[in-house]
């Protein structure tokens, strides 16, 4: 039995042979991730593997493997590319958890809770370094793409931390942050798979556009899930709301509050503090029933639909159908 479960976004893919091939590739990626996080240093040997061994959806490696099916999917460099994007993603998680003071990640205590902030930050840096070592063996184009993506990841986090500038639209700023923090690496994943499988060059830009929009849609749906009724995702409703994390429903609500008394009253209720569980539950229920919740869902769906439209230049195939299903599943997920 496979050690690695494919993301739920892949479950609707009809081509079983395609799924089996991707699953086999994911097994190779998992082995390569363990090898990539081997360290002779006794401290790094433990900290660098902390989140690798915790598992995860492996969405970015799966996209590398899936888009590689548009060419020679068995090329050895495809696995290396999948490892690079996952190591990069893991590195950002170590840093994000420190900045957010998150207590858990993937069902385990976060690195900074176990070893402290400095060790967690340095471990993230080590993973970035290891990803850079691997990508440097893939050639100049891959190295440039990783560097450009890394820059966008950092800028996205910087802009999220600083917030919108005077006169800047808060919602537009938020979408740009999502495109940089999440969309850029998913876009790189989609591009790298096709690139190292020697797929036709004309596929690269459509796949890049597709990946970035999928990333934005994925994060917007997380915002909707935060105020949904508790379900299979296991996420406690209102986690982001209580922490004051900007989400699209709240941004839309604050915009409406300028002209709508009901929205203004709800904003005032939420801003007064949600430490009490009963008050949090009331805030979540009221926000869930407000029209901004549906508006946020429709915005996520719009991004996913736009991603599907970007696939138009690709020939009809099992791979294109799988990419289409992936985008649809992003906005119809419970985790």
Beta strands, then each sheet from edge to edge (+ up, - down):
strand 1: 104-105
strand 2: 108-109
sheet 1: 1+ 2-
end
